[in-house]
Amino acid sequence: MTTVLHIDSSARVQGSATRALSAARTDSLQATHVLRRDVAQDPLPFLTEAWVAANFTPEADRTPDQREILALSDTLVAELEAADVIVIGLPVYNFGVPAALKAWIDLVARAGRTFRYTPDGPVGLLTGKRAVVAFASGGTPFGADYDYASRYLTQALGFLGITDVEYVHPVADAA
């Protein structure tokens, strides 16, 4: 039984190479269950001081308001925890990841939930998962010195414990 979390982050709905490529890859996995999250069309909030305070308050000590502040983040983390494979559509905007995808990363990078601090540094808690990233750009070649998007996403996923990351990209990139 395979569960796939499919994340789209392209602002373009029609004609998006990453949407087409990530959908094709998701379909090819023949998952028993697919969770879909479109962070571009259903935008996520950016972190706030109140969110950070709630996140660093021990769960047993959180107020009802703090629980409400973290509710969406809890849902996003639960989706990630439930997934065996994460398929991410990654268009490159201005050499990096779209703000919508960065907001998702900020909301799922949770100390004690998706990573933990140790004397030797942080350790990701989401091990045993695989990520497939559909990469496309109108002018930043995959792996170029100025491709900050794929390096950043690989680092962010690894921080969470997801180190099995495969990148796929169309022959002619067009995010």
TANORRA-V231502 format. One record per residue. NEAR is the number of other ideal C-beta (glycine too) atoms within 12 Angstrom. Layout:
BEGIN
near->NEAR
near->NEAR
END
This chain:
BEGIN
near->11
near->21
near->25
near->34
near->40
near->36
near->48
near->38
near->43
near->37
near->23
near->24
near->18
near->9
near->15
near->30
near->30
near->49
near->34
near->26
near->34
near->44
near->28
near->19
near->35
near->34
near->16
near->19
near->25
near->13
near->25
near->14
near->19
near->27
near->26
near->25
near->37
near->29
near->37
near->32
near->20
near->19
near->20
near->28
near->21
near->20
near->25
near->17
near->11
near->19
near->29
near->20
near->18
near->28
near->29
near->20
near->20
near->13
near->17
near->8
near->12
near->21
near->16
near->11
near->14
near->24
near->19
near->15
near->25
near->33
near->19
near->28
near->34
near->25
near->20
near->33
near->31
near->23
near->30
near->39
near->26
near->24
near->37
near->28
near->36
near->48
near->42
near->53
near->50
near->53
near->46
near->39
near->26
near->18
near->22
near->26
near->40
near->37
near->21
near->33
near->40
near->28
near->28
near->42
near->40
near->29
near->39
near->43
near->34
near->34
near->24
near->19
near->24
near->35
near->27
near->21
near->15
near->12
near->7
near->7
near->10
near->21
near->20
near->30
near->25
near->35
near->20
near->17
near->31
near->27
near->39
near->38
near->41
near->43
near->42
near->40
near->35
near->21
near->19
near->28
near->22
near->29
near->18
near->18
near->11
near->17
near->28
near->24
near->41
near->36
near->26
near->24
near->38
near->28
near->20
near->37
near->38
near->25
near->29
near->38
near->28
near->36
near->20
near->21
near->30
near->23
near->33
near->29
near->33
near->26
near->11
near->13
near->29
near->23
near->38
END
